[in-house]
Amino acid sequence: MSTLSIRFPEDLERKLAEEARLAHKGRSELVREAVQEYVLRRERERFIQDMVQEMREWQDDALGREVSGELSDEMPDDDLDALIRTEHDAGVDPNARWWK
């Protein structure tokens, strides 16, 4: 594990120390958890932004609109739930970029 030195304003350091005391954790552990949550959230946000952009491009394409309409007409809601379960059971990564 690498080491990183960070400077905090005094008020933030006091809040961090208090939170560490209440959580019975070290300050470093809390900062590590916070950074990990932040990075994961940003990755998800970028993933969603990429997917939205791809869907916009797909909808701008005549063939994409036609195929999307056909697929939505053909698949009842219960089939979608079954498909999601089947893919999950088969080990399909839900974060994999399937649309590219």
Backbone as CSV, one residue per row, in Angstrom:
resi,resn,N_x,N_y,N_z,CA_x,CA_y,CA_z,C_x,C_y,C_z
1,MET,0.854,-1.160,0.000,0.000,0.000,0.000,0.905,1.230,0.000
2,SER,0.570,2.208,-0.819,1.389,3.411,-0.887,0.957,4.423,0.169
3,THR,1.815,5.399,0.389,1.556,6.442,1.375,1.319,7.758,0.658
4,LEU,0.354,8.526,1.171,0.016,9.822,0.596,-0.111,10.816,1.739
5,SER,0.513,11.961,1.590,0.426,12.994,2.615,-0.592,14.040,2.165
6,ILE,-1.549,14.360,3.043,-2.613,15.309,2.709,-2.687,16.367,3.802
7,ARG,-2.866,17.621,3.393,-3.050,18.708,4.357,-4.529,19.070,4.393
8,PHE,-5.084,19.120,5.601,-6.483,19.486,5.803,-6.552,20.809,6.559
9,PRO,-7.569,21.612,6.280,-7.815,22.760,7.155,-8.112,22.237,8.564
10,GLU,-7.800,23.029,9.570,-7.944,22.565,10.956,-9.364,22.120,11.279
11,ASP,-10.359,22.844,10.787,-11.742,22.471,11.108,-12.105,21.115,10.510
12,LEU,-11.616,20.832,9.301,-11.892,19.538,8.682,-11.160,18.425,9.422
13,GLU,-9.944,18.700,9.858,-9.186,17.692,10.609,-9.892,17.378,11.922
14,ARG,-10.451,18.392,12.575,-11.190,18.150,13.826,-12.417,17.281,13.561
15,LYS,-13.132,17.576,12.482,-14.317,16.781,12.132,-13.929,15.343,11.807
16,LEU,-12.815,15.184,11.090,-12.332,13.844,10.753,-11.951,13.080,12.020
17,ALA,-11.252,13.738,12.921,-10.850,13.085,14.173,-12.079,12.670,14.981
18,GLU,-13.093,13.532,15.023,-14.314,13.201,15.764,-15.034,12.025,15.117
19,GLU,-15.127,12.032,13.805,-15.787,10.923,13.100,-15.023,9.620,13.320
20,ALA,-13.698,9.689,13.283,-12.881,8.492,13.531,-13.146,7.951,14.937
21,ARG,-13.246,8.861,15.909,-13.514,8.439,17.288,-14.882,7.760,17.384
22,LEU,-15.896,8.373,16.763,-17.249,7.817,16.822,-17.353,6.473,16.097
23,ALA,-16.595,6.328,15.013,-16.650,5.101,14.212,-15.685,4.027,14.718
24,HIS,-14.865,4.391,15.711,-13.849,3.465,16.229,-12.926,3.002,15.101
25,LYS,-12.519,3.964,14.291,-11.606,3.688,13.178,-10.516,4.750,13.180
26,GLY,-9.443,4.433,12.481,-8.387,5.417,12.323,-8.750,6.450,11.262
27,ARG,-8.122,7.627,11.366,-8.386,8.671,10.369,-8.012,8.203,8.968
28,SER,-6.896,7.517,8.862,-6.462,7.035,7.544,-7.488,6.096,6.931
29,GLU,-8.050,5.224,7.770,-9.059,4.290,7.269,-10.290,5.043,6.756
30,LEU,-10.733,6.052,7.502,-11.886,6.839,7.058,-11.601,7.566,5.749
31,VAL,-10.417,8.143,5.640,-10.058,8.853,4.405,-9.987,7.870,3.249
32,ARG,-9.393,6.700,3.483,-9.326,5.667,2.438,-10.722,5.290,1.969
33,GLU,-11.642,5.049,2.914,-13.020,4.689,2.558,-13.700,5.808,1.769
34,ALA,-13.494,7.048,2.205,-14.122,8.186,1.522,-13.599,8.335,0.099
35,VAL,-12.295,8.191,-0.075,-11.715,8.310,-1.418,-12.194,7.167,-2.295
36,GLN,-12.253,5.962,-1.745,-12.733,4.818,-2.517,-14.178,5.031,-2.964
37,GLU,-15.033,5.492,-2.066,-16.428,5.767,-2.426,-16.512,6.838,-3.505
38,TYR,-15.696,7.881,-3.379,-15.692,8.965,-4.363,-15.276,8.450,-5.738
39,VAL,-14.191,7.691,-5.775,-13.691,7.175,-7.054,-14.722,6.250,-7.698
40,LEU,-15.324,5.358,-6.926,-16.351,4.466,-7.474,-17.550,5.249,-8.000
41,ARG,-17.965,6.280,-7.255,-19.092,7.106,-7.704,-18.766,7.806,-9.022
42,ARG,-17.556,8.350,-9.130,-17.151,9.035,-10.368,-17.079,8.046,-11.538
43,GLU,-16.575,6.828,-11.287,-16.540,5.813,-12.347,-17.945,5.486,-12.822
44,ARG,-18.889,5.313,-11.882,-20.283,5.035,-12.250,-20.881,6.193,-13.033
45,GLU,-20.603,7.418,-12.604,-21.126,8.591,-13.308,-20.620,8.632,-14.745
46,ARG,-19.324,8.368,-14.931,-18.765,8.355,-16.296,-19.374,7.226,-17.120
47,PHE,-19.544,6.072,-16.508,-20.149,4.930,-17.187,-21.552,5.296,-17.670
48,ILE,-22.341,5.901,-16.798,-23.708,6.290,-17.163,-23.686,7.363,-18.238
49,GLN,-22.796,8.341,-18.122,-22.692,9.382,-19.148,-22.347,8.769,-20.502
50,ASP,-21.413,7.830,-20.519,-21.049,7.156,-21.771,-22.243,6.408,-22.350
51,MET,-22.987,5.715,-21.491,-24.135,4.955,-21.962,-25.212,5.893,-22.512
52,VAL,-25.460,6.993,-21.818,-26.455,7.960,-22.295,-26.041,8.511,-23.651
53,GLN,-24.771,8.843,-23.803,-24.287,9.361,-25.085,-24.455,8.328,-26.197
54,GLU,-24.115,7.077,-25.906,-24.281,6.022,-26.908,-25.754,5.845,-27.276
55,MET,-26.632,5.907,-26.284,-28.063,5.758,-26.561,-28.588,6.927,-27.381
56,ARG,-28.094,8.137,-27.105,-28.505,9.298,-27.911,-28.081,9.114,-29.362
57,GLU,-26.855,8.665,-29.543,-26.371,8.428,-30.907,-27.185,7.319,-31.575
58,TRP,-27.505,6.282,-30.810,-28.297,5.162,-31.330,-29.680,5.649,-31.746
59,GLN,-30.289,6.516,-30.920,-31.624,7.028,-31.225,-31.606,8.020,-32.389
60,ASP,-30.474,8.655,-32.631,-30.361,9.561,-33.777,-30.259,8.787,-35.088
61,ASP,-29.925,7.517,-34.992,-29.762,6.660,-36.158,-31.108,6.004,-36.479
62,ALA,-31.534,6.072,-37.741,-32.841,5.521,-38.138,-32.929,4.028,-37.827
63,LEU,-31.892,3.270,-38.161,-31.902,1.834,-37.884,-31.977,1.590,-36.375
64,GLY,-31.251,2.386,-35.601,-31.283,2.242,-34.149,-32.676,2.457,-33.593
65,ARG,-33.373,3.476,-34.085,-34.746,3.726,-33.630,-35.656,2.566,-34.000
66,GLU,-35.484,2.056,-35.209,-36.335,0.946,-35.664,-36.105,-0.299,-34.809
67,VAL,-34.843,-0.656,-34.617,-34.514,-1.852,-33.837,-34.964,-1.685,-32.384
68,SER,-34.755,-0.499,-31.803,-35.188,-0.254,-30.423,-36.688,-0.444,-30.279
69,GLY,-37.430,0.085,-31.223,-38.885,-0.065,-31.178,-39.304,-1.513,-31.283
70,GLU,-38.669,-2.252,-32.184,-39.006,-3.668,-32.349,-38.690,-4.453,-31.080
71,LEU,-37.535,-4.186,-30.501,-37.146,-4.911,-29.289,-38.087,-4.616,-28.132
72,SER,-38.447,-3.353,-27.967,-39.330,-3.030,-26.845,-40.725,-3.605,-27.051
73,ASP,-41.170,-3.707,-28.298,-42.481,-4.294,-28.568,-42.488,-5.799,-28.329
74,GLU,-41.347,-6.450,-28.587,-41.267,-7.908,-28.511,-41.057,-8.434,-27.095
75,MET,-40.547,-7.618,-26.185,-40.137,-8.139,-24.888,-41.040,-7.628,-23.768
76,PRO,-41.883,-8.487,-23.229,-42.676,-8.094,-22.061,-41.770,-7.882,-20.848
77,ASP,-42.249,-7.164,-19.859,-41.445,-6.847,-18.680,-40.927,-8.087,-17.964
78,ASP,-41.741,-9.145,-17.861,-41.286,-10.335,-17.144,-40.135,-11.021,-17.873
79,ASP,-40.078,-10.894,-19.203,-38.953,-11.450,-19.948,-37.658,-10.710,-19.618
80,LEU,-37.748,-9.407,-19.396,-36.565,-8.630,-19.042,-36.006,-9.088,-17.698
81,ASP,-36.873,-9.291,-16.724,-36.416,-9.780,-15.422,-35.748,-11.147,-15.552
82,ALA,-36.321,-12.015,-16.359,-35.742,-13.348,-16.570,-34.379,-13.234,-17.248
83,LEU,-34.266,-12.332,-18.218,-32.994,-12.133,-18.918,-31.924,-11.632,-17.952
84,ILE,-32.284,-10.689,-17.109,-31.327,-10.157,-16.137,-30.854,-11.262,-15.200
85,ARG,-31.764,-12.085,-14.703,-31.378,-13.195,-13.816,-30.479,-14.194,-14.542
86,THR,-30.831,-14.526,-15.787,-30.045,-15.486,-16.561,-28.629,-14.969,-16.791
87,GLU,-28.515,-13.694,-17.178,-27.187,-13.122,-17.403,-26.383,-13.085,-16.110
88,HIS,-27.017,-12.719,-15.018,-26.328,-12.682,-13.729,-25.821,-14.074,-13.360
89,ASP,-26.678,-15.081,-13.510,-26.295,-16.461,-13.190,-25.175,-16.969,-14.090
90,ALA,-25.095,-16.434,-15.312,-24.055,-16.848,-16.253,-22.748,-16.097,-16.028
91,GLY,-22.743,-15.188,-15.041,-21.515,-14.466,-14.729,-21.282,-13.230,-15.571
92,VAL,-22.329,-12.708,-16.195,-22.181,-11.495,-16.997,-21.923,-10.319,-16.065
93,ASP,-20.881,-9.566,-16.365,-20.521,-8.401,-15.563,-21.481,-7.256,-15.871
94,PRO,-22.248,-6.782,-14.882,-23.214,-5.715,-15.148,-22.553,-4.391,-15.495
95,ASN,-21.259,-4.253,-15.202,-20.554,-3.015,-15.514,-19.846,-3.061,-16.863
96,ALA,-19.890,-4.215,-17.528,-19.227,-4.335,-18.829,-19.952,-3.480,-19.858
97,ARG,-19.199,-2.839,-20.697,-19.778,-1.978,-21.726,-20.229,-2.832,-22.899
98,TRP,-21.461,-3.262,-22.825,-22.026,-4.160,-23.828,-22.439,-3.423,-25.083
99,TRP,-22.600,-2.134,-25.029,-23.150,-1.402,-26.171,-22.102,-0.942,-27.149
100,LYS,-20.830,-1.220,-26.900,-19.778,-0.803,-27.837,-19.181,-2.001,-28.515
